[in-house]
């Protein structure tokens, strides 16, 4: 009899805007951002083991099993809960590393959510979000699993609503290291904070969606010119179509995106770029595919 297995999608995210509002004494930056999920991402298959071992069964170029967030996430759950079960983790990578789409963080969150079910842990979402923060600043959002306004280092999350959209995402031929962008002397760290105690998250989100920007984008474009070239190409390809908002970089880069009202417009733009750029089309997701694997 085969061991129980669970398929766990790990969707991409984009940052609709990203403001750097300060820097804490510990070196972490305080942010205001809006996260949105896309229906494109990695795939993970978790297969139950009875011997307590945690094994990654697929090779990922440039990432050893010991460094991989999927293995670290599984071990975190073992350590926190004392669970004696194990798991084989198979990862199908589609999201680029150094792309600003949250691939590693999404993979880790999907492991947390999937093992909560596979190991019958019955943990609450709040508990998993707290533990997820030790793996990385973006991981709690994927556990949260809804379009969100975020503050702090990205972990203070409030659900918001955004209109449906189709996104064209372009990956320039560069990988952008996040620490390099955040350590740059050219990075502005003084954007005025808009999130206050007792704030109305939806109102803040709607205002910043109109006037927001990505404070990391000028730094990434200066250090990695293909990022600016991708923005220019996507903007030119979108002329005259149902473009929603600006063409913008996600996270610390390198990927850039544009939102469209219709799939046909998004696909037409993507088709015009595929000869020279790595590109995909994705629909917005309001709820993470694994959202119901954890109790509120």
C-alpha positions as CSV (number, residue, x, y, z in Angstrom):
1,X,0.0,0.0,0.0
2,X,1.4,3.4,-1.0
3,X,2.1,6.1,1.6
4,X,-0.4,9.0,1.9
5,X,0.6,11.9,-0.3
6,X,-0.7,15.5,-0.7
7,X,-0.2,17.8,-3.6
8,X,0.5,21.4,-2.5
9,X,0.4,24.3,-5.0
10,X,2.8,27.1,-4.1
11,X,1.5,30.3,-5.8
12,X,3.5,33.3,-6.8
13,X,3.0,36.7,-5.2
14,X,3.4,40.2,-6.5
15,X,3.7,43.5,-4.5
16,X,1.2,46.0,-5.8
17,X,3.3,48.7,-4.1
18,X,6.2,48.6,-1.6
19,X,7.3,51.5,0.6
20,X,10.3,51.4,2.9
21,X,9.3,53.5,5.9
22,X,12.4,53.0,8.1
23,X,15.0,50.8,9.5
24,X,15.0,49.0,12.9
25,X,18.0,48.8,15.3
26,X,18.3,45.1,14.3
27,X,18.9,46.0,10.7
28,X,15.5,44.9,9.4
29,X,13.6,47.5,7.3
30,X,10.0,48.5,8.1
31,X,7.7,48.3,5.1
32,X,4.2,49.0,3.8
33,X,3.2,46.8,1.0
34,X,0.2,45.0,-0.6
35,X,0.6,41.3,-1.5
36,X,-1.4,39.6,-4.2
37,X,-1.4,35.9,-5.1
38,X,-1.3,34.6,-8.7
39,X,-2.5,31.3,-10.1
40,X,1.0,30.4,-11.3
41,X,3.7,28.9,-9.2
42,X,5.6,25.9,-7.9
43,X,4.2,22.5,-7.1
44,X,5.1,20.4,-4.0
45,X,4.1,16.8,-3.3
46,X,4.4,15.7,0.3
47,X,4.6,12.0,0.9
48,X,4.2,10.7,4.5
49,X,7.1,8.8,6.2
50,X,6.7,6.9,9.4
51,X,10.4,7.0,10.3
52,X,10.6,10.7,11.1
53,X,13.1,11.5,8.3
54,X,12.7,14.6,6.2
55,X,14.0,14.2,2.7
56,X,13.9,16.5,-0.4
57,X,13.6,14.1,-3.3
58,X,14.2,16.5,-6.1
59,X,17.4,18.4,-6.9
60,X,17.2,22.2,-7.2
61,X,20.2,23.9,-8.9
62,X,22.1,26.1,-6.5
63,X,20.1,25.2,-3.4
64,X,21.2,22.3,-1.2
65,X,18.5,20.4,0.8
66,X,19.9,21.7,4.1
67,X,19.5,25.3,2.9
68,X,16.1,24.8,1.3
69,X,13.2,26.5,3.1
70,X,11.0,23.5,2.4
71,X,13.2,21.3,4.5
72,X,13.6,24.0,7.2
73,X,9.9,24.4,7.3
74,X,9.3,20.7,7.9
75,X,11.9,20.6,10.6
76,X,10.5,23.7,12.2
77,X,7.1,21.9,12.6
78,X,8.8,18.8,14.0
79,X,10.7,20.9,16.6
80,X,7.7,22.9,17.6
81,X,5.2,20.1,17.9
82,X,7.4,17.0,18.7
83,X,5.8,15.2,15.8
84,X,7.6,11.9,15.1
85,X,6.4,11.5,11.5
86,X,8.5,12.4,8.5
87,X,8.0,13.4,4.9
88,X,9.4,13.2,1.4
89,X,9.2,16.6,-0.3
90,X,9.2,16.7,-4.1
91,X,9.4,20.2,-5.6
92,X,8.6,21.3,-9.1
93,X,10.1,24.7,-9.6
94,X,8.5,27.2,-12.0
95,X,9.2,30.5,-10.1
96,X,12.6,32.0,-10.7
97,X,15.0,32.6,-7.8
98,X,15.9,36.2,-7.3
99,X,12.7,37.2,-9.1
100,X,10.7,39.0,-6.4
101,X,7.8,36.5,-6.7
102,X,8.3,34.8,-3.4
103,X,9.1,31.3,-4.7
104,X,11.1,30.0,-1.8
105,X,8.8,31.6,0.8
106,X,5.7,30.3,-1.0
107,X,7.2,26.8,-1.1
108,X,7.9,26.9,2.7
109,X,4.4,28.1,3.5
110,X,2.8,25.3,1.4
111,X,4.9,22.8,3.3
112,X,3.7,24.3,6.6
113,X,0.1,24.2,5.5
114,X,0.3,20.7,3.9
115,X,2.0,19.1,6.8
116,X,-0.5,20.6,9.2
117,X,-3.0,18.3,7.4
118,X,-0.7,15.4,6.6
119,X,0.6,15.1,10.1
120,X,-2.8,15.9,11.7
121,X,-1.3,18.7,13.8
122,X,-4.5,20.9,13.8
123,X,-2.5,24.1,14.3
124,X,-4.2,27.5,14.0
125,X,-3.4,29.9,11.3
126,X,-2.1,32.5,13.8
127,X,0.4,29.9,15.2
128,X,1.7,28.9,11.8
129,X,2.1,32.6,10.9
130,X,4.1,33.3,14.0
131,X,6.4,30.3,13.4
132,X,6.6,31.1,9.6
133,X,8.2,34.5,10.4
134,X,11.4,32.7,11.6
135,X,11.8,31.3,8.0
136,X,11.5,34.7,6.3
137,X,9.5,37.9,6.2
138,X,7.2,36.9,3.3
139,X,6.3,33.4,4.6
140,X,3.6,34.6,7.0
141,X,1.7,36.2,4.1
142,X,1.5,32.9,2.2
143,X,0.1,31.2,5.3
144,X,-2.3,34.1,5.7
145,X,-3.4,33.3,2.2
146,X,-5.4,36.3,1.1
147,X,-4.8,39.6,-0.7
148,X,-3.3,41.7,2.1
149,X,-2.0,45.0,3.3
150,X,1.2,44.5,5.2
151,X,3.2,46.5,7.7
152,X,6.1,45.9,10.0
153,X,8.7,43.8,8.2
154,X,5.8,42.4,6.2
155,X,4.3,40.2,8.9
156,X,1.5,42.6,10.1
157,X,-1.3,41.5,7.7
158,X,-4.8,42.7,7.1
159,X,-7.1,41.3,4.4
160,X,-8.2,43.7,1.7
161,X,-10.2,43.4,-1.5
162,X,-8.8,44.1,-4.9
163,X,-10.6,44.0,-8.3
164,X,-9.9,40.8,-10.4
165,X,-7.1,41.2,-13.0
166,X,-4.9,39.3,-15.4
167,X,-1.2,39.9,-15.0
168,X,1.7,39.7,-17.5
169,X,4.9,39.0,-15.6
170,X,8.3,39.4,-17.3
171,X,11.5,37.9,-16.0
172,X,14.6,39.8,-17.0
173,X,17.7,37.7,-17.6
174,X,19.1,38.6,-14.1
175,X,18.7,37.4,-10.6
176,X,18.5,40.2,-8.0
177,X,19.8,39.4,-4.5
178,X,17.5,41.0,-2.0
179,X,20.2,41.9,0.6
180,X,22.1,43.9,-2.1
181,X,19.1,46.1,-2.8
182,X,18.3,46.7,0.9
183,X,21.9,47.5,1.7
184,X,22.3,50.1,-1.1
185,X,23.2,53.6,-0.1
186,X,20.8,54.8,-2.8
187,X,17.7,53.2,-1.1
188,X,15.3,55.8,0.4
189,X,14.1,54.6,3.8
190,X,11.9,57.5,4.8
191,X,8.5,57.1,2.9
192,X,5.8,58.5,5.2
193,X,3.9,55.7,7.0
194,X,0.2,55.4,6.2
195,X,-0.7,52.5,8.4
196,X,-1.6,53.6,11.9
197,X,-3.1,51.8,15.0
198,X,-6.8,51.3,14.3
199,X,-6.4,52.1,10.6
200,X,-9.0,51.1,8.1
201,X,-7.0,48.7,6.0
202,X,-9.2,48.8,2.9
203,X,-9.1,52.6,2.7
204,X,-5.3,52.7,3.1
205,X,-4.9,50.0,0.5
206,X,-7.1,51.8,-2.0
207,X,-5.3,55.1,-1.5
208,X,-1.8,53.6,-1.8
209,X,-2.9,51.5,-4.8
210,X,-3.4,54.9,-6.6
211,X,-0.4,56.8,-5.4
212,X,2.0,54.0,-4.3
213,X,5.2,52.9,-5.9
214,X,8.0,50.4,-5.3
215,X,10.9,52.1,-3.4
216,X,13.2,49.3,-4.3
217,X,12.7,49.7,-8.0
218,X,15.0,52.6,-8.8
219,X,17.9,50.8,-7.0
220,X,17.3,47.6,-8.8
221,X,17.0,49.3,-12.1
222,X,20.3,51.2,-11.5
223,X,22.2,48.0,-10.5
224,X,20.5,45.7,-13.0
225,X,19.7,47.6,-16.2
226,X,17.7,44.7,-17.7
227,X,15.0,45.4,-15.1
228,X,14.4,48.8,-16.5
229,X,14.6,47.4,-20.0
230,X,11.8,44.9,-19.1
231,X,9.7,47.7,-17.7
232,X,10.1,49.7,-20.9
233,X,9.3,46.7,-23.1
234,X,6.2,45.8,-21.1
235,X,5.0,49.4,-21.1
236,X,5.4,49.7,-24.9
237,X,3.7,46.4,-25.5
238,X,0.7,47.5,-23.4
239,X,0.0,50.7,-25.3
240,X,-3.7,51.1,-26.2
241,X,-4.9,48.1,-24.1
242,X,-6.7,47.8,-20.8
243,X,-3.7,48.4,-18.6
244,X,-4.7,48.8,-14.9
245,X,-2.2,51.1,-13.1
246,X,1.5,51.2,-13.8
247,X,4.1,48.7,-15.0
248,X,6.0,47.9,-11.8
249,X,8.7,45.7,-10.3
250,X,7.6,43.1,-7.7
251,X,9.5,42.9,-4.4
252,X,13.2,43.5,-4.8
253,X,13.1,42.3,-8.4
254,X,13.9,41.2,-10.9
255,X,10.4,40.4,-12.3
256,X,8.1,43.2,-13.5
257,X,4.4,43.0,-14.1
258,X,1.4,44.8,-15.6
259,X,-2.3,44.2,-14.8
260,X,-5.1,44.0,-17.4
261,X,-8.9,43.7,-17.2
262,X,-9.1,40.9,-19.7
263,X,-7.2,37.7,-20.4
264,X,-7.2,38.4,-24.1
265,X,-5.3,41.7,-23.6
266,X,-2.9,40.1,-21.2
267,X,-2.2,37.2,-23.6
268,X,-1.7,39.6,-26.6
269,X,0.9,41.5,-24.7
270,X,2.7,38.3,-23.5
271,X,2.7,36.9,-27.1
272,X,4.3,40.1,-28.4
273,X,7.1,39.7,-25.8
274,X,8.0,36.0,-25.9
275,X,10.5,36.3,-28.7
276,X,12.9,38.3,-26.5
277,X,11.7,37.8,-22.9
278,X,10.8,35.1,-20.4
279,X,7.1,35.8,-19.7
280,X,3.9,34.3,-18.3
281,X,0.3,35.3,-17.9
282,X,-1.5,34.6,-14.6
283,X,-4.9,35.4,-13.0
284,X,-5.2,37.0,-9.6
285,X,-6.1,34.7,-6.7
286,X,-8.1,36.0,-3.8
287,X,-7.5,32.9,-1.6
288,X,-4.6,30.5,-1.4
289,X,-5.3,27.1,-2.8
290,X,-4.4,25.5,0.6
291,X,-6.2,28.1,2.8
292,X,-8.7,25.5,4.2
293,X,-6.0,23.1,5.4
294,X,-5.6,25.2,8.6
295,X,-8.2,26.4,11.1
296,X,-8.7,30.0,11.8
